[in-house]
Amino acid sequence: MKNVIRSTSIFGVMVGLLGAAAHAAPTPAPSAAPSAKGAFQRDLLGVYSYNEKQVLQLEEAVPQSKFNWRPAPGVRSIAEAYLHIAFANYGLTKAATGKEPPADAGWEMNPAKWDKKTTDKAEIKKILEKSFGHVHEVISSLPDTDLDKMVTFFGHDMSVRSVLIILVGHLNEHLGQEVAYARANKIVPPWSKDEKMPMDQKKP
């Protein structure tokens, strides 16, 4: 199982993206027409929503008995990888905008502890859905004038816009991780073509 995609921490996820983003000063946005107001936020949430739906569909497709499965010792389990998505949803929106996670989310800057909150499939779904709702609330209410504000992100000066792009990249990375985990357990992602075909008959 060594070739299965290995889970990374929230810190490791950002390394490649930070190199490019941290050295590029944000270009002031041109004056937008009234109809274009919030276009970035709208488009970002459009992309995010598509992958958010896939995460929830896949989480639903994985049986409870597999939520403790991990490809190797020291690597996040299926449950832990889903919880890590929720952790970053709160952490990255806070880093970008300063918006605190809701108190009842129980969020704290301790990914190792957060990732072990629960292995219950139904509870993990609720945690994911709540974190996704928070992302939508924060981004949809973000003024255009805030997008080019600079924030310090793991020691790098970056625009709010850049951190929000990283948020979408993070979701995609861990969706890919969960797809690999599912495939390793002969679970076909619901949105895949020919999903009724047995795994041993599917083309590579």
N, C-alpha and C positions, 0 to 999 in steps of 0.2 A: 504493500500500500504506500510505499515511499513516494510514488509518483503522483499520488492524489494531492491536489492543491493544499498547501499547508496554511493554516490560519495564522494571521499576523495580528499584532496589537494595533491599537489605534495610532500609536506613534509610528510604527513601521509602515503602515498604510500610506502615510503622507510623504515619505521620503522623496520618491521620484517626482511627485507633483510640486513639492516645495522648492526644489532646485530651480525649476523654470519660473514658477510664479513669484518667488521671493525677489528675483532680480529684475523683474519687469515692473516698472513704475506704472500705475494705472493711468490710462489716457482719459482726460476729462470727457464726459459724455457730451455729445452735441445737444443743443436745445431740442427737446422732443415736442412733437405736436401733441395736443391734448389726447388724441386717439391712441397715441403710442405710450401713454403713461402706464407704468407697470408692465411693460412688454417683457422685460427680462424676467421679472418675477413670474409672470404668467407662463412663459416658455419653460423656465426652469421647473416649475411645478408640473407642467405637462409631461416632461420627461420623467421626473421623479415619480409621478403618479402611476405611470405605466409599469415601472419596475417595482413599485410598492405593491401593486396588485399581484405581480408574479411572486413576490416574497410570500404574501398571504396565501396564495393558491398552493404554493409548494409546501408551506408549513402545514396546511390542511391535509395534503396528500401523504405526508409522512406519518406512519403509525406511531402511537405512543411508545411502543416497544423499542423504537429505534432512536429515541431522543437522547439516550446516553451513549450512542455509538460515536466513536472517534477513529480516525484512520491510523493513529499511532499515539503512544504515550506523549504527554506534554503538548498535544494539539487540541484546540477547542473541539468539543463535541457538537453534535447537531444542535442541541438545546443551547449551548453556550454561544454558538455562532449567531443564532437568531437573537439572543439577548444582547449580544454585542452590537447588532444593528440598532437596537433601541437605545443603547447607551450612547452611541455616537450621534444619533438623531438629536438627543438632548445636548450633548457636549459640544457639537459643532455649531448648532444654532446659538448656543450661549457664547461661544468663542467669537462668532461673527457679529452678533447683535447685542450681546449683553443680557438678552432675555433669559431669565431664570426658568428652569423647568418647573412645572406645577408641583406644589408641595406634596400632593398625594401620589406623585410618581416615585417618590423615595429615591431620587437620583443623587448620587454623590460621585466625586471624581476618584473613583476606585474601580477600574474596569475588572480587575481580578475578582473582587467581591461581587460586583453587579452580575457578572457572567454566571455566577453560581446561585442566583436568587431562587431558581426553581427549575425543575425538569418537567413540570406538568404542561402538556401540550395546550390545553385550553387557557391556562394562565398566561403562557407565553404569547398566545395570539392576542389576548387583551393588552398585554404590555406593548406589543408591536403596534397595535391599532392606536393606542393612546399616544405613543411617540410619533407616529405618522401624523396624527391630528395636530400635534404640537408644531411639527414642521410646517404644515399648511397654514396654521394660524400665524406663525412668526413671519414666514416669507410673504404671504398675501398682504400683510399689514405693513410691510417694510416700505418706507418712502423711497422714491428714486434717488433723492438727494443723499441717502445713506449708503448707496452702493459703492461709492468711491472713497468712503471714509476708510482710514487706515486703522488696523488693529494688530496687536502683537500676537502671533500664533506660533507657539512652540519656539520662541526666540526669533521669529522672522516677522518683519513688517509686511503686511499683506492687506489688500482691499477686502472689504466685506464681500464683494462680488466673488473674489477668488476663493474665499473660505466656503461660500455657498456652493460653488462649483465642485469643490472637494467633497462636500456633503453628498452630492449626487454620485461622484466617483466612488465614494466609500460604500454606498448602497449597492452599486453595481458589482463591486469587488466581492462583497460578501454574499450577494445573490449567486454569483458564479461559484463561490465556495460551496454554498448549499446545493447547487445543481450537481456539482461533482460528488458531494456526499450522497445525494439521492441516487445518482447513477450507480455509485459503488454498491448501493444496497438494492439495486434492480428496481428502483422507483422512477417512473417516467414523469418528468415535469408535465403538468396538465395541459400547458399551452403547446406542447410539442406535436408535430404532425405524426400521424399513424400511432397515436398513443395506445391504441388497443393491441398493437402488434407485440408479441412477447419479446423481451429484451434479447434473447438469443437468436431471434430472426431479424433484428433490426440491422441495417447497414451501419458500418462504423462511421 
